[in-house]
């Protein structure tokens, strides 16, 4: 796998997320490449949805956003008012977003050397947490923006 | 307008346990594929192998969009296969079709 391959795969994921948010929530997002892989600390609560992808080479993907952003996204997706969403709904919703993205990309990569199997997505959350991994992993990330909302997607081959 | 009661299960085993108790009042099963403990395809096979459950229509609602998976699910008795992402309108339309009803009015 080359840097170019992982960038292309990251684009598949972000394109998938763009479609999901457009179809299910009516949001239009734009995205830009980002340099910083390790997630930065934040004073605001963050929810991060994650999934391990099993392939010839395993990968881990994550999608992180502030809790308020998650509430807005999930509210538009479900038609439930943000204030009526429970915390568990937000964690489930962000994990489901990861699941939908991964399912879409799985189909796109099905006849390539990067084909993978899905695993169960899960979410973690809190403030001031940082995800750090070994140096020299093949990894990349994207910042996605929809209005005031910021979402970060990361992928690393492990 | 869609009216009804929703029974939820978080994985395949829980879904089968729930059906043991509630199957007489279940009109439609929405079944995900990628679930912990027991995946949706295995649940579908078990549903269709059990004469108490086999007449309940099953609609797969999943991210698994590869053609071979869609074919497998239909071959094993799913009446519909809805790939995520979808709009609420699409979901309601498919639910109505699966229940054998025509159109619907969305309020």
Interface residues (C-beta under 8 A of the other chain):
Chain A: X19 X20 X23 X24 X79 X99 X100 X102 X103 X104 X106 X107 X110 X118 X120
Chain B: X34 X35 X36 X62 X63 X64 X65 X66 X83 X84 X85 X86 X87 X88
